Amino acid sequence: MTLCLSFKAYSSNYKPEIVISKEPSNYDFDGEVLKYRLYWTIFHVADSESKVERIGEGRLKIWGRASTAGIASWFQRISDEGYSIWNEKTLCPERTYIFQKEGDYERNRVYTYDLRRKIVKYEKIHPKKKKVQIKFIKIPFLPFEDIVTATFFFRKYGIFKVGKTTVFPLFAGGRFQNVSFKVVDKRKIDTLFGKIEAYKVIPSNNLSPEGAFKRKGKVVFWFSADERHIPIKVVAEVAIGSVSAVLVKAKGKNFDLEKEMEKKKRENLIEKLMSGEFGGE
């Protein structure tokens, strides 16, 4: 086993910035399960899933996975998985695990955040080469998020008003930087569950997963216009063309989006029938 150690400070030019809502969402993420189908043009190329569970007082485990499916599986099997332990009091991740398997290539990374000493321990592990590289990086500002927790933090503390921008520190790619989410529109969009009112949000370019699904250009999120702010649809420019992530399942502790939308459809139909909109007198 080869072990390499190094220490890295954040850039002296970095100026942390935080602009978040003074009235965060009351939505409880515990128990949430979201599933997506990813398309490259018209081809089904991958599936992704995220889960959130409470693992103790004041802590959430935020887990996500993306893996090839459909036509893409004919060429190369890819599976990217990771999770963070997030502290609801400090509003920061405590530890993050990232596992990447792309064909014969494997790489694991572990980030341990020591908030008291303000240091990140970054371990890059190559299982097949039996090689471990360790870096220590200074934490310049609290709170901050990482690539796993950033979207969840925005869903809870973001400013969901057209024209407004939410900003907060992000640790990604081995360094700290500011990430922003700008709300540019609000309207009803078509989904597999029916029409849902949603906010159109454009994040800054430094918000991107690593590995095969890494973006190469603009990305657009659509978040439901309720306190859950569920990511309903995501469109991202990649190396060739674009990939769309379409929500196919959304469940939580007290809701099932499919059943919820079916109930609304029935209620709307009954209301129209009662008002005489359908069928006349």
Contacts in CASP RR format, 6 or more apart in sequence:
PFRMAT RR
TARGET T0000
AUTHOR 0000-0000-0000
METHOD contacts of the structure
MODEL  1
MTLCLSFKAYSSNYKPEIVISKEPSNYDFDGEVLKYRLYWTIFHVADSES
KVERIGEGRLKIWGRASTAGIASWFQRISDEGYSIWNEKTLCPERTYIFQ
KEGDYERNRVYTYDLRRKIVKYEKIHPKKKKVQIKFIKIPFLPFEDIVTA
TFFFRKYGIFKVGKTTVFPLFAGGRFQNVSFKVVDKRKIDTLFGKIEAYK
VIPSNNLSPEGAFKRKGKVVFWFSADERHIPIKVVAEVAIGSVSAVLVKA
KGKNFDLEKEMEKKKRENLIEKLMSGEFGGE
1 130 0 8 1.000
1 131 0 8 1.000
1 132 0 8 1.000
2 129 0 8 1.000
2 130 0 8 1.000
2 131 0 8 1.000
2 132 0 8 1.000
3 132 0 8 1.000
3 133 0 8 1.000
3 134 0 8 1.000
4 131 0 8 1.000
4 132 0 8 1.000
4 133 0 8 1.000
4 134 0 8 1.000
5 134 0 8 1.000
5 135 0 8 1.000
5 136 0 8 1.000
6 133 0 8 1.000
6 134 0 8 1.000
6 135 0 8 1.000
6 136 0 8 1.000
7 135 0 8 1.000
7 136 0 8 1.000
7 137 0 8 1.000
8 135 0 8 1.000
8 136 0 8 1.000
8 137 0 8 1.000
8 138 0 8 1.000
8 174 0 8 1.000
8 175 0 8 1.000
9 137 0 8 1.000
9 138 0 8 1.000
10 137 0 8 1.000
10 138 0 8 1.000
10 139 0 8 1.000
10 140 0 8 1.000
10 175 0 8 1.000
10 176 0 8 1.000
11 175 0 8 1.000
11 176 0 8 1.000
14 140 0 8 1.000
14 176 0 8 1.000
14 177 0 8 1.000
15 178 0 8 1.000
16 140 0 8 1.000
16 141 0 8 1.000
16 144 0 8 1.000
16 169 0 8 1.000
16 176 0 8 1.000
16 178 0 8 1.000
17 167 0 8 1.000
17 168 0 8 1.000
17 169 0 8 1.000
17 178 0 8 1.000
18 141 0 8 1.000
18 143 0 8 1.000
18 167 0 8 1.000
18 168 0 8 1.000
18 169 0 8 1.000
19 159 0 8 1.000
19 165 0 8 1.000
19 166 0 8 1.000
19 167 0 8 1.000
19 168 0 8 1.000
20 157 0 8 1.000
20 158 0 8 1.000
20 159 0 8 1.000
20 166 0 8 1.000
20 167 0 8 1.000
20 168 0 8 1.000
21 157 0 8 1.000
21 158 0 8 1.000
21 159 0 8 1.000
21 160 0 8 1.000
21 166 0 8 1.000
24 156 0 8 1.000
24 157 0 8 1.000
24 158 0 8 1.000
25 155 0 8 1.000
25 156 0 8 1.000
25 157 0 8 1.000
25 227 0 8 1.000
25 228 0 8 1.000
25 229 0 8 1.000
26 227 0 8 1.000
27 155 0 8 1.000
27 156 0 8 1.000
27 227 0 8 1.000
27 228 0 8 1.000
27 229 0 8 1.000
28 253 0 8 1.000
29 52 0 8 1.000
29 60 0 8 1.000
29 62 0 8 1.000
29 152 0 8 1.000
29 155 0 8 1.000
29 156 0 8 1.000
30 52 0 8 1.000
30 53 0 8 1.000
30 54 0 8 1.000
30 60 0 8 1.000
30 253 0 8 1.000
31 51 0 8 1.000
31 52 0 8 1.000
31 53 0 8 1.000
31 54 0 8 1.000
31 251 0 8 1.000
31 252 0 8 1.000
31 253 0 8 1.000
32 50 0 8 1.000
32 51 0 8 1.000
32 52 0 8 1.000
32 250 0 8 1.000
32 251 0 8 1.000
32 252 0 8 1.000
32 253 0 8 1.000
33 49 0 8 1.000
33 50 0 8 1.000
33 51 0 8 1.000
33 249 0 8 1.000
33 250 0 8 1.000
33 251 0 8 1.000
33 252 0 8 1.000
34 49 0 8 1.000
34 50 0 8 1.000
34 51 0 8 1.000
34 230 0 8 1.000
34 231 0 8 1.000
34 247 0 8 1.000
34 249 0 8 1.000
34 250 0 8 1.000
35 47 0 8 1.000
35 48 0 8 1.000
35 49 0 8 1.000
35 247 0 8 1.000
35 248 0 8 1.000
35 249 0 8 1.000
35 250 0 8 1.000
36 47 0 8 1.000
36 48 0 8 1.000
36 49 0 8 1.000
36 234 0 8 1.000
36 245 0 8 1.000
36 246 0 8 1.000
36 247 0 8 1.000
36 248 0 8 1.000
37 44 0 8 1.000
37 46 0 8 1.000
37 47 0 8 1.000
37 69 0 8 1.000
37 245 0 8 1.000
37 246 0 8 1.000
37 248 0 8 1.000
38 44 0 8 1.000
38 45 0 8 1.000
38 46 0 8 1.000
38 47 0 8 1.000
38 48 0 8 1.000
38 66 0 8 1.000
38 69 0 8 1.000
38 213 0 8 1.000
38 243 0 8 1.000
38 244 0 8 1.000
38 245 0 8 1.000
38 246 0 8 1.000
39 45 0 8 1.000
39 243 0 8 1.000
39 244 0 8 1.000
39 246 0 8 1.000
40 72 0 8 1.000
40 238 0 8 1.000
40 241 0 8 1.000
40 242 0 8 1.000
40 243 0 8 1.000
41 241 0 8 1.000
41 242 0 8 1.000
43 70 0 8 1.000
43 71 0 8 1.000
43 72 0 8 1.000
44 69 0 8 1.000
44 70 0 8 1.000
44 71 0 8 1.000
45 68 0 8 1.000
45 69 0 8 1.000
45 70 0 8 1.000
45 71 0 8 1.000
45 72 0 8 1.000
45 243 0 8 1.000
46 66 0 8 1.000
46 67 0 8 1.000
46 68 0 8 1.000
46 69 0 8 1.000
46 72 0 8 1.000
46 78 0 8 1.000
46 213 0 8 1.000
46 243 0 8 1.000
47 66 0 8 1.000
47 67 0 8 1.000
47 69 0 8 1.000
48 64 0 8 1.000
48 65 0 8 1.000
48 66 0 8 1.000
48 67 0 8 1.000
48 245 0 8 1.000
49 64 0 8 1.000
49 65 0 8 1.000
50 62 0 8 1.000
50 63 0 8 1.000
50 64 0 8 1.000
50 65 0 8 1.000
51 62 0 8 1.000
51 63 0 8 1.000
51 64 0 8 1.000
52 60 0 8 1.000
52 61 0 8 1.000
52 62 0 8 1.000
52 63 0 8 1.000
52 152 0 8 1.000
53 60 0 8 1.000
53 61 0 8 1.000
53 63 0 8 1.000
54 60 0 8 1.000
54 61 0 8 1.000
55 61 0 8 1.000
55 85 0 8 1.000
58 87 0 8 1.000
58 88 0 8 1.000
58 89 0 8 1.000
59 85 0 8 1.000
59 86 0 8 1.000
59 87 0 8 1.000
59 88 0 8 1.000
59 94 0 8 1.000
60 85 0 8 1.000
60 86 0 8 1.000
60 88 0 8 1.000
61 83 0 8 1.000
61 84 0 8 1.000
61 85 0 8 1.000
61 86 0 8 1.000
62 83 0 8 1.000
62 84 0 8 1.000
62 86 0 8 1.000
62 148 0 8 1.000
62 149 0 8 1.000
62 152 0 8 1.000
63 81 0 8 1.000
63 82 0 8 1.000
63 83 0 8 1.000
64 81 0 8 1.000
64 82 0 8 1.000
64 83 0 8 1.000
64 148 0 8 1.000
65 79 0 8 1.000
65 80 0 8 1.000
65 81 0 8 1.000
65 82 0 8 1.000
66 79 0 8 1.000
66 80 0 8 1.000
66 81 0 8 1.000
66 209 0 8 1.000
66 213 0 8 1.000
67 77 0 8 1.000
67 78 0 8 1.000
67 79 0 8 1.000
67 80 0 8 1.000
68 76 0 8 1.000
68 77 0 8 1.000
68 78 0 8 1.000
68 79 0 8 1.000
68 212 0 8 1.000
72 78 0 8 1.000
76 102 0 8 1.000
76 103 0 8 1.000
77 101 0 8 1.000
77 102 0 8 1.000
77 103 0 8 1.000
78 101 0 8 1.000
78 102 0 8 1.000
78 103 0 8 1.000
78 212 0 8 1.000
79 99 0 8 1.000
79 100 0 8 1.000
79 101 0 8 1.000
79 102 0 8 1.000
80 98 0 8 1.000
80 99 0 8 1.000
80 100 0 8 1.000
80 101 0 8 1.000
80 102 0 8 1.000
80 209 0 8 1.000
80 210 0 8 1.000
80 211 0 8 1.000
80 212 0 8 1.000
80 213 0 8 1.000
81 98 0 8 1.000
81 99 0 8 1.000
81 100 0 8 1.000
82 96 0 8 1.000
82 97 0 8 1.000
82 98 0 8 1.000
82 99 0 8 1.000
82 148 0 8 1.000
83 96 0 8 1.000
83 97 0 8 1.000
83 148 0 8 1.000
84 93 0 8 1.000
84 94 0 8 1.000
84 95 0 8 1.000
84 96 0 8 1.000
84 97 0 8 1.000
84 146 0 8 1.000
84 148 0 8 1.000
84 149 0 8 1.000
85 93 0 8 1.000
85 94 0 8 1.000
85 95 0 8 1.000
85 96 0 8 1.000
86 92 0 8 1.000
86 93 0 8 1.000
86 94 0 8 1.000
86 149 0 8 1.000
86 152 0 8 1.000
87 93 0 8 1.000
87 94 0 8 1.000
90 115 0 8 1.000
90 142 0 8 1.000
90 143 0 8 1.000
91 142 0 8 1.000
91 143 0 8 1.000
91 153 0 8 1.000
91 157 0 8 1.000
92 113 0 8 1.000
92 115 0 8 1.000
92 142 0 8 1.000
92 143 0 8 1.000
92 144 0 8 1.000
92 145 0 8 1.000
93 111 0 8 1.000
93 113 0 8 1.000
93 145 0 8 1.000
93 146 0 8 1.000
93 148 0 8 1.000
93 149 0 8 1.000
94 112 0 8 1.000
94 113 0 8 1.000
94 115 0 8 1.000
95 110 0 8 1.000
95 111 0 8 1.000
95 112 0 8 1.000
95 113 0 8 1.000
96 109 0 8 1.000
96 110 0 8 1.000
96 111 0 8 1.000
96 113 0 8 1.000
96 146 0 8 1.000
96 148 0 8 1.000
96 149 0 8 1.000
97 108 0 8 1.000
97 109 0 8 1.000
97 110 0 8 1.000
97 111 0 8 1.000
98 108 0 8 1.000
98 109 0 8 1.000
98 110 0 8 1.000
98 111 0 8 1.000
98 148 0 8 1.000
98 210 0 8 1.000
99 108 0 8 1.000
100 106 0 8 1.000
100 107 0 8 1.000
100 108 0 8 1.000
100 210 0 8 1.000
100 211 0 8 1.000
102 211 0 8 1.000
102 212 0 8 1.000
106 126 0 8 1.000
106 127 0 8 1.000
106 128 0 8 1.000
107 124 0 8 1.000
107 125 0 8 1.000
107 126 0 8 1.000
107 127 0 8 1.000
108 124 0 8 1.000
108 125 0 8 1.000
108 127 0 8 1.000
109 122 0 8 1.000
109 123 0 8 1.000
109 124 0 8 1.000
109 125 0 8 1.000
110 121 0 8 1.000
110 122 0 8 1.000
110 123 0 8 1.000
110 125 0 8 1.000
111 120 0 8 1.000
111 121 0 8 1.000
111 122 0 8 1.000
111 123 0 8 1.000
111 146 0 8 1.000
111 171 0 8 1.000
112 120 0 8 1.000
112 121 0 8 1.000
112 123 0 8 1.000
113 120 0 8 1.000
113 139 0 8 1.000
114 120 0 8 1.000
114 121 0 8 1.000
114 139 0 8 1.000
115 139 0 8 1.000
115 142 0 8 1.000
118 138 0 8 1.000
118 139 0 8 1.000
118 140 0 8 1.000
118 142 0 8 1.000
119 136 0 8 1.000
119 137 0 8 1.000
119 138 0 8 1.000
119 139 0 8 1.000
120 136 0 8 1.000
120 137 0 8 1.000
120 138 0 8 1.000
120 139 0 8 1.000
120 171 0 8 1.000
120 174 0 8 1.000
121 134 0 8 1.000
121 135 0 8 1.000
121 136 0 8 1.000
122 134 0 8 1.000
122 135 0 8 1.000
122 136 0 8 1.000
122 137 0 8 1.000
122 174 0 8 1.000
123 132 0 8 1.000
123 133 0 8 1.000
123 134 0 8 1.000
124 132 0 8 1.000
124 133 0 8 1.000
124 134 0 8 1.000
124 135 0 8 1.000
125 131 0 8 1.000
125 132 0 8 1.000
126 132 0 8 1.000
135 174 0 8 1.000
137 171 0 8 1.000
137 174 0 8 1.000
137 175 0 8 1.000
137 176 0 8 1.000
139 171 0 8 1.000
139 176 0 8 1.000
140 169 0 8 1.000
140 176 0 8 1.000
141 169 0 8 1.000
141 176 0 8 1.000
143 168 0 8 1.000
143 169 0 8 1.000
144 168 0 8 1.000
144 169 0 8 1.000
144 170 0 8 1.000
144 171 0 8 1.000
144 176 0 8 1.000
145 153 0 8 1.000
145 168 0 8 1.000
145 169 0 8 1.000
145 170 0 8 1.000
145 171 0 8 1.000
145 179 0 8 1.000
146 170 0 8 1.000
146 171 0 8 1.000
146 172 0 8 1.000
147 170 0 8 1.000
147 171 0 8 1.000
147 172 0 8 1.000
147 173 0 8 1.000
147 207 0 8 1.000
147 208 0 8 1.000
147 209 0 8 1.000
147 210 0 8 1.000
150 170 0 8 1.000
150 179 0 8 1.000
150 207 0 8 1.000
151 207 0 8 1.000
151 221 0 8 1.000
151 231 0 8 1.000
153 168 0 8 1.000
154 166 0 8 1.000
154 168 0 8 1.000
154 181 0 8 1.000
154 229 0 8 1.000
155 223 0 8 1.000
155 228 0 8 1.000
155 229 0 8 1.000
155 230 0 8 1.000
155 231 0 8 1.000
156 229 0 8 1.000
157 166 0 8 1.000
157 168 0 8 1.000
158 166 0 8 1.000
158 181 0 8 1.000
158 229 0 8 1.000
159 165 0 8 1.000
159 166 0 8 1.000
159 183 0 8 1.000
160 183 0 8 1.000
160 199 0 8 1.000
160 223 0 8 1.000
160 225 0 8 1.000
160 229 0 8 1.000
161 183 0 8 1.000
162 183 0 8 1.000
162 184 0 8 1.000
162 185 0 8 1.000
162 186 0 8 1.000
162 199 0 8 1.000
163 182 0 8 1.000
163 183 0 8 1.000
163 184 0 8 1.000
164 182 0 8 1.000
164 183 0 8 1.000
165 180 0 8 1.000
165 181 0 8 1.000
165 182 0 8 1.000
165 183 0 8 1.000
166 180 0 8 1.000
166 181 0 8 1.000
166 182 0 8 1.000
167 178 0 8 1.000
167 179 0 8 1.000
167 180 0 8 1.000
168 178 0 8 1.000
168 179 0 8 1.000
169 176 0 8 1.000
169 177 0 8 1.000
169 178 0 8 1.000
169 179 0 8 1.000
170 176 0 8 1.000
170 177 0 8 1.000
170 178 0 8 1.000
170 179 0 8 1.000
170 206 0 8 1.000
170 207 0 8 1.000
172 179 0 8 1.000
172 206 0 8 1.000
172 207 0 8 1.000
172 208 0 8 1.000
173 210 0 8 1.000
177 206 0 8 1.000
178 204 0 8 1.000
179 203 0 8 1.000
179 204 0 8 1.000
179 206 0 8 1.000
179 207 0 8 1.000
180 203 0 8 1.000
180 204 0 8 1.000
181 201 0 8 1.000
181 202 0 8 1.000
181 203 0 8 1.000
181 204 0 8 1.000
181 221 0 8 1.000
182 201 0 8 1.000
182 202 0 8 1.000
182 203 0 8 1.000
183 199 0 8 1.000
183 200 0 8 1.000
183 201 0 8 1.000
184 200 0 8 1.000
184 201 0 8 1.000
184 202 0 8 1.000
185 199 0 8 1.000
185 200 0 8 1.000
186 197 0 8 1.000
186 198 0 8 1.000
186 199 0 8 1.000
186 200 0 8 1.000
186 225 0 8 1.000
187 197 0 8 1.000
187 198 0 8 1.000
187 200 0 8 1.000
188 195 0 8 1.000
188 196 0 8 1.000
188 197 0 8 1.000
188 198 0 8 1.000
189 195 0 8 1.000
189 196 0 8 1.000
189 198 0 8 1.000
189 222 0 8 1.000
189 232 0 8 1.000
189 233 0 8 1.000
191 232 0 8 1.000
191 233 0 8 1.000
191 246 0 8 1.000
191 247 0 8 1.000
192 246 0 8 1.000
192 247 0 8 1.000
192 248 0 8 1.000
193 247 0 8 1.000
193 257 0 8 1.000
193 258 0 8 1.000
193 261 0 8 1.000
194 261 0 8 1.000
194 265 0 8 1.000
196 224 0 8 1.000
196 225 0 8 1.000
196 232 0 8 1.000
196 261 0 8 1.000
197 224 0 8 1.000
197 225 0 8 1.000
198 222 0 8 1.000
198 223 0 8 1.000
198 224 0 8 1.000
198 225 0 8 1.000
198 232 0 8 1.000
198 233 0 8 1.000
199 222 0 8 1.000
199 223 0 8 1.000
199 224 0 8 1.000
199 225 0 8 1.000
199 229 0 8 1.000
200 220 0 8 1.000
200 221 0 8 1.000
200 222 0 8 1.000
201 220 0 8 1.000
201 221 0 8 1.000
201 222 0 8 1.000
201 223 0 8 1.000
202 218 0 8 1.000
202 219 0 8 1.000
202 220 0 8 1.000
202 221 0 8 1.000
203 219 0 8 1.000
203 221 0 8 1.000
205 217 0 8 1.000
205 218 0 8 1.000
207 219 0 8 1.000
208 214 0 8 1.000
208 215 0 8 1.000
208 219 0 8 1.000
208 236 0 8 1.000
209 215 0 8 1.000
213 238 0 8 1.000
213 243 0 8 1.000
214 238 0 8 1.000
215 236 0 8 1.000
215 237 0 8 1.000
215 238 0 8 1.000
216 237 0 8 1.000
216 238 0 8 1.000
216 239 0 8 1.000
217 236 0 8 1.000
217 237 0 8 1.000
217 238 0 8 1.000
218 236 0 8 1.000
218 237 0 8 1.000
219 234 0 8 1.000
219 235 0 8 1.000
219 236 0 8 1.000
219 237 0 8 1.000
220 234 0 8 1.000
220 235 0 8 1.000
220 236 0 8 1.000
221 231 0 8 1.000
221 233 0 8 1.000
221 234 0 8 1.000
222 231 0 8 1.000
222 232 0 8 1.000
222 233 0 8 1.000
222 234 0 8 1.000
223 229 0 8 1.000
223 230 0 8 1.000
223 231 0 8 1.000
223 232 0 8 1.000
224 230 0 8 1.000
224 232 0 8 1.000
228 255 0 8 1.000
230 247 0 8 1.000
230 250 0 8 1.000
230 257 0 8 1.000
231 245 0 8 1.000
231 247 0 8 1.000
232 247 0 8 1.000
233 244 0 8 1.000
233 245 0 8 1.000
233 246 0 8 1.000
233 247 0 8 1.000
234 244 0 8 1.000
234 245 0 8 1.000
235 242 0 8 1.000
235 243 0 8 1.000
235 244 0 8 1.000
235 245 0 8 1.000
236 242 0 8 1.000
236 243 0 8 1.000
236 244 0 8 1.000
236 245 0 8 1.000
247 257 0 8 1.000
249 257 0 8 1.000
249 258 0 8 1.000
250 256 0 8 1.000
250 257 0 8 1.000
250 258 0 8 1.000
251 257 0 8 1.000
272 278 0 8 1.000
273 279 0 8 1.000
END
